[in-house]
Amino acid sequence: MTETPAILVEMNKCIAIGIKPLDDLHIACAISLKCKYFLTVDKGILKKARAISGIKIINPIDFVLIWEVKYES
């Protein structure tokens, strides 16, 4: 994927809240691709997740629990 102006804007938003540069790029790409979730076990990212809009950032265990409730009902 090529860096687009939209990806760079999202990346700069993440940088502003203190997320590491490569993590910023991964999150920005996921937002650009309109992903609903970004899964991570990185505690630093998870602590700052509420400050990032456009994607839900959660750990894999919480994702599985959400998925089970949503699709096993």
Chimera marker file (.cmm) of the C-alpha trace (Angstrom):
<marker_set name="trace">
<marker id="1" x="0.000" y="0.000" z="0.000" r="1" g="1" b="0" radius="0.5"/>
<marker id="2" x="1.299" y="3.446" z="-0.904" r="1" g="1" b="0" radius="0.5"/>
<marker id="3" x="1.190" y="6.248" z="1.624" r="1" g="1" b="0" radius="0.5"/>
<marker id="4" x="-1.616" y="8.567" z="0.651" r="1" g="1" b="0" radius="0.5"/>
<marker id="5" x="-2.388" y="12.020" z="2.051" r="1" g="1" b="0" radius="0.5"/>
<marker id="6" x="-5.272" y="10.455" z="4.040" r="1" g="1" b="0" radius="0.5"/>
<marker id="7" x="-2.950" y="7.863" z="5.584" r="1" g="1" b="0" radius="0.5"/>
<marker id="8" x="-0.437" y="10.565" z="6.507" r="1" g="1" b="0" radius="0.5"/>
<marker id="9" x="-3.175" y="12.642" z="8.156" r="1" g="1" b="0" radius="0.5"/>
<marker id="10" x="-4.289" y="9.665" z="10.255" r="1" g="1" b="0" radius="0.5"/>
<marker id="11" x="-0.674" y="8.841" z="11.045" r="1" g="1" b="0" radius="0.5"/>
<marker id="12" x="-0.030" y="12.382" z="12.294" r="1" g="1" b="0" radius="0.5"/>
<marker id="13" x="-3.096" y="12.155" z="14.557" r="1" g="1" b="0" radius="0.5"/>
<marker id="14" x="-1.620" y="9.022" z="16.142" r="1" g="1" b="0" radius="0.5"/>
<marker id="15" x="1.801" y="10.628" z="16.477" r="1" g="1" b="0" radius="0.5"/>
<marker id="16" x="0.186" y="13.556" z="18.284" r="1" g="1" b="0" radius="0.5"/>
<marker id="17" x="-1.074" y="11.269" z="21.051" r="1" g="1" b="0" radius="0.5"/>
<marker id="18" x="2.288" y="9.549" z="21.470" r="1" g="1" b="0" radius="0.5"/>
<marker id="19" x="2.048" y="6.292" z="19.540" r="1" g="1" b="0" radius="0.5"/>
<marker id="20" x="5.291" y="5.012" z="18.008" r="1" g="1" b="0" radius="0.5"/>
<marker id="21" x="5.913" y="5.787" z="14.289" r="1" g="1" b="0" radius="0.5"/>
<marker id="22" x="5.573" y="2.267" z="12.852" r="1" g="1" b="0" radius="0.5"/>
<marker id="23" x="2.519" y="1.588" z="14.989" r="1" g="1" b="0" radius="0.5"/>
<marker id="24" x="1.069" y="4.888" z="13.727" r="1" g="1" b="0" radius="0.5"/>
<marker id="25" x="1.493" y="3.747" z="10.157" r="1" g="1" b="0" radius="0.5"/>
<marker id="26" x="-0.182" y="0.386" z="10.786" r="1" g="1" b="0" radius="0.5"/>
<marker id="27" x="-3.155" y="2.013" z="12.492" r="1" g="1" b="0" radius="0.5"/>
<marker id="28" x="-3.435" y="4.693" z="9.793" r="1" g="1" b="0" radius="0.5"/>
<marker id="29" x="-3.453" y="2.043" z="7.059" r="1" g="1" b="0" radius="0.5"/>
<marker id="30" x="-6.156" y="0.071" z="8.868" r="1" g="1" b="0" radius="0.5"/>
<marker id="31" x="-8.284" y="3.220" z="9.180" r="1" g="1" b="0" radius="0.5"/>
<marker id="32" x="-7.697" y="4.030" z="5.508" r="1" g="1" b="0" radius="0.5"/>
<marker id="33" x="-8.852" y="0.521" z="4.549" r="1" g="1" b="0" radius="0.5"/>
<marker id="34" x="-11.980" y="1.076" z="6.664" r="1" g="1" b="0" radius="0.5"/>
<marker id="35" x="-11.240" y="-1.807" z="9.025" r="1" g="1" b="0" radius="0.5"/>
<marker id="36" x="-13.637" y="-2.018" z="11.942" r="1" g="1" b="0" radius="0.5"/>
<marker id="37" x="-11.061" y="-3.409" z="14.366" r="1" g="1" b="0" radius="0.5"/>
<marker id="38" x="-7.339" y="-3.157" z="15.011" r="1" g="1" b="0" radius="0.5"/>
<marker id="39" x="-6.126" y="-6.012" z="17.194" r="1" g="1" b="0" radius="0.5"/>
<marker id="40" x="-3.069" y="-5.580" z="19.361" r="1" g="1" b="0" radius="0.5"/>
<marker id="41" x="-1.524" y="-6.750" z="22.601" r="1" g="1" b="0" radius="0.5"/>
<marker id="42" x="0.583" y="-3.584" z="22.860" r="1" g="1" b="0" radius="0.5"/>
<marker id="43" x="-0.434" y="-2.043" z="26.183" r="1" g="1" b="0" radius="0.5"/>
<marker id="44" x="0.765" y="1.397" z="25.118" r="1" g="1" b="0" radius="0.5"/>
<marker id="45" x="-1.555" y="1.427" z="22.114" r="1" g="1" b="0" radius="0.5"/>
<marker id="46" x="-4.462" y="-0.038" z="24.092" r="1" g="1" b="0" radius="0.5"/>
<marker id="47" x="-4.127" y="2.705" z="26.725" r="1" g="1" b="0" radius="0.5"/>
<marker id="48" x="-4.362" y="5.391" z="24.043" r="1" g="1" b="0" radius="0.5"/>
<marker id="49" x="-7.032" y="3.634" z="21.945" r="1" g="1" b="0" radius="0.5"/>
<marker id="50" x="-9.901" y="5.884" z="23.055" r="1" g="1" b="0" radius="0.5"/>
<marker id="51" x="-8.146" y="8.903" z="21.585" r="1" g="1" b="0" radius="0.5"/>
<marker id="52" x="-8.126" y="7.340" z="18.111" r="1" g="1" b="0" radius="0.5"/>
<marker id="53" x="-11.302" y="7.672" z="16.081" r="1" g="1" b="0" radius="0.5"/>
<marker id="54" x="-12.309" y="5.714" z="13.009" r="1" g="1" b="0" radius="0.5"/>
<marker id="55" x="-11.416" y="2.249" z="14.309" r="1" g="1" b="0" radius="0.5"/>
<marker id="56" x="-11.937" y="0.158" z="17.417" r="1" g="1" b="0" radius="0.5"/>
<marker id="57" x="-8.613" y="-0.858" z="18.932" r="1" g="1" b="0" radius="0.5"/>
<marker id="58" x="-8.876" y="-3.911" z="21.185" r="1" g="1" b="0" radius="0.5"/>
<marker id="59" x="-6.893" y="-6.915" z="22.316" r="1" g="1" b="0" radius="0.5"/>
<marker id="60" x="-7.494" y="-10.260" z="20.564" r="1" g="1" b="0" radius="0.5"/>
<marker id="61" x="-9.247" y="-11.853" z="23.552" r="1" g="1" b="0" radius="0.5"/>
<marker id="62" x="-11.837" y="-9.073" z="23.748" r="1" g="1" b="0" radius="0.5"/>
<marker id="63" x="-12.324" y="-9.344" z="19.992" r="1" g="1" b="0" radius="0.5"/>
<marker id="64" x="-13.080" y="-13.068" z="20.249" r="1" g="1" b="0" radius="0.5"/>
<marker id="65" x="-15.542" y="-12.429" z="23.074" r="1" g="1" b="0" radius="0.5"/>
<marker id="66" x="-17.335" y="-9.759" z="21.007" r="1" g="1" b="0" radius="0.5"/>
<marker id="67" x="-17.349" y="-12.024" z="17.966" r="1" g="1" b="0" radius="0.5"/>
<marker id="68" x="-18.783" y="-14.954" z="19.948" r="1" g="1" b="0" radius="0.5"/>
<marker id="69" x="-21.629" y="-12.851" z="21.329" r="1" g="1" b="0" radius="0.5"/>
<marker id="70" x="-22.383" y="-11.295" z="17.954" r="1" g="1" b="0" radius="0.5"/>
<marker id="71" x="-22.306" y="-14.440" z="15.824" r="1" g="1" b="0" radius="0.5"/>
<marker id="72" x="-23.410" y="-17.186" z="18.196" r="1" g="1" b="0" radius="0.5"/>
<marker id="73" x="-26.691" y="-15.532" z="19.174" r="1" g="1" b="0" radius="0.5"/>
<link id1="1" id2="2" r="1" g="1" b="0" radius="0.2"/>
<link id1="2" id2="3" r="1" g="1" b="0" radius="0.2"/>
<link id1="3" id2="4" r="1" g="1" b="0" radius="0.2"/>
<link id1="4" id2="5" r="1" g="1" b="0" radius="0.2"/>
<link id1="5" id2="6" r="1" g="1" b="0" radius="0.2"/>
<link id1="6" id2="7" r="1" g="1" b="0" radius="0.2"/>
<link id1="7" id2="8" r="1" g="1" b="0" radius="0.2"/>
<link id1="8" id2="9" r="1" g="1" b="0" radius="0.2"/>
<link id1="9" id2="10" r="1" g="1" b="0" radius="0.2"/>
<link id1="10" id2="11" r="1" g="1" b="0" radius="0.2"/>
<link id1="11" id2="12" r="1" g="1" b="0" radius="0.2"/>
<link id1="12" id2="13" r="1" g="1" b="0" radius="0.2"/>
<link id1="13" id2="14" r="1" g="1" b="0" radius="0.2"/>
<link id1="14" id2="15" r="1" g="1" b="0" radius="0.2"/>
<link id1="15" id2="16" r="1" g="1" b="0" radius="0.2"/>
<link id1="16" id2="17" r="1" g="1" b="0" radius="0.2"/>
<link id1="17" id2="18" r="1" g="1" b="0" radius="0.2"/>
<link id1="18" id2="19" r="1" g="1" b="0" radius="0.2"/>
<link id1="19" id2="20" r="1" g="1" b="0" radius="0.2"/>
<link id1="20" id2="21" r="1" g="1" b="0" radius="0.2"/>
<link id1="21" id2="22" r="1" g="1" b="0" radius="0.2"/>
<link id1="22" id2="23" r="1" g="1" b="0" radius="0.2"/>
<link id1="23" id2="24" r="1" g="1" b="0" radius="0.2"/>
<link id1="24" id2="25" r="1" g="1" b="0" radius="0.2"/>
<link id1="25" id2="26" r="1" g="1" b="0" radius="0.2"/>
<link id1="26" id2="27" r="1" g="1" b="0" radius="0.2"/>
<link id1="27" id2="28" r="1" g="1" b="0" radius="0.2"/>
<link id1="28" id2="29" r="1" g="1" b="0" radius="0.2"/>
<link id1="29" id2="30" r="1" g="1" b="0" radius="0.2"/>
<link id1="30" id2="31" r="1" g="1" b="0" radius="0.2"/>
<link id1="31" id2="32" r="1" g="1" b="0" radius="0.2"/>
<link id1="32" id2="33" r="1" g="1" b="0" radius="0.2"/>
<link id1="33" id2="34" r="1" g="1" b="0" radius="0.2"/>
<link id1="34" id2="35" r="1" g="1" b="0" radius="0.2"/>
<link id1="35" id2="36" r="1" g="1" b="0" radius="0.2"/>
<link id1="36" id2="37" r="1" g="1" b="0" radius="0.2"/>
<link id1="37" id2="38" r="1" g="1" b="0" radius="0.2"/>
<link id1="38" id2="39" r="1" g="1" b="0" radius="0.2"/>
<link id1="39" id2="40" r="1" g="1" b="0" radius="0.2"/>
<link id1="40" id2="41" r="1" g="1" b="0" radius="0.2"/>
<link id1="41" id2="42" r="1" g="1" b="0" radius="0.2"/>
<link id1="42" id2="43" r="1" g="1" b="0" radius="0.2"/>
<link id1="43" id2="44" r="1" g="1" b="0" radius="0.2"/>
<link id1="44" id2="45" r="1" g="1" b="0" radius="0.2"/>
<link id1="45" id2="46" r="1" g="1" b="0" radius="0.2"/>
<link id1="46" id2="47" r="1" g="1" b="0" radius="0.2"/>
<link id1="47" id2="48" r="1" g="1" b="0" radius="0.2"/>
<link id1="48" id2="49" r="1" g="1" b="0" radius="0.2"/>
<link id1="49" id2="50" r="1" g="1" b="0" radius="0.2"/>
<link id1="50" id2="51" r="1" g="1" b="0" radius="0.2"/>
<link id1="51" id2="52" r="1" g="1" b="0" radius="0.2"/>
<link id1="52" id2="53" r="1" g="1" b="0" radius="0.2"/>
<link id1="53" id2="54" r="1" g="1" b="0" radius="0.2"/>
<link id1="54" id2="55" r="1" g="1" b="0" radius="0.2"/>
<link id1="55" id2="56" r="1" g="1" b="0" radius="0.2"/>
<link id1="56" id2="57" r="1" g="1" b="0" radius="0.2"/>
<link id1="57" id2="58" r="1" g="1" b="0" radius="0.2"/>
<link id1="58" id2="59" r="1" g="1" b="0" radius="0.2"/>
<link id1="59" id2="60" r="1" g="1" b="0" radius="0.2"/>
<link id1="60" id2="61" r="1" g="1" b="0" radius="0.2"/>
<link id1="61" id2="62" r="1" g="1" b="0" radius="0.2"/>
<link id1="62" id2="63" r="1" g="1" b="0" radius="0.2"/>
<link id1="63" id2="64" r="1" g="1" b="0" radius="0.2"/>
<link id1="64" id2="65" r="1" g="1" b="0" radius="0.2"/>
<link id1="65" id2="66" r="1" g="1" b="0" radius="0.2"/>
<link id1="66" id2="67" r="1" g="1" b="0" radius="0.2"/>
<link id1="67" id2="68" r="1" g="1" b="0" radius="0.2"/>
<link id1="68" id2="69" r="1" g="1" b="0" radius="0.2"/>
<link id1="69" id2="70" r="1" g="1" b="0" radius="0.2"/>
<link id1="70" id2="71" r="1" g="1" b="0" radius="0.2"/>
<link id1="71" id2="72" r="1" g="1" b="0" radius="0.2"/>
<link id1="72" id2="73" r="1" g="1" b="0" radius="0.2"/>
</marker_set>
